[in-house]
Amino acid sequence: MRRIGRAGAAAAAAALAFALAAALPGPEAEGAVELSRGEGTAPAGAVELNSAAQQELDLLPGIGPAKAAAILEYREQHGPFLEPDGLLEVPGIGETLFGDIADYICVDAQEEDP
């Protein structure tokens, strides 16, 4: 009977630990992603939409290989993104998905030759 009691206590402790870990804010929590600006115009650590390769885009939450390919295809056909919300024009990227990745993306200001 004592073994069952210890096993039950261990299971309860493990369940409590998992519940507490689940309740803690993760990287998705508001303010958890801290982007710092370097010398350029893009936040450090963000994926720059106009220069990112498919593998980089694929790392964004909710963006798989198909959506990453669609972003690259759109960029090739329409030119560079002027603002991050230009991503909403890409087929398969809606408001919800954009909201999920907005903190992880940026667009560098494009300098034009005089």
Secondary structure, DSSP 8 states (H G I E B T S, - for coil): -HHHHHHHHHHHHHHHHHHHHHHS--TTSTTTS--EE-SSSSEETSEETTT--HHHHHTSTT--HHHHHHHHHHHHHH-S-SSGGGGGGSTT--HHHHHHHGGGEE--------
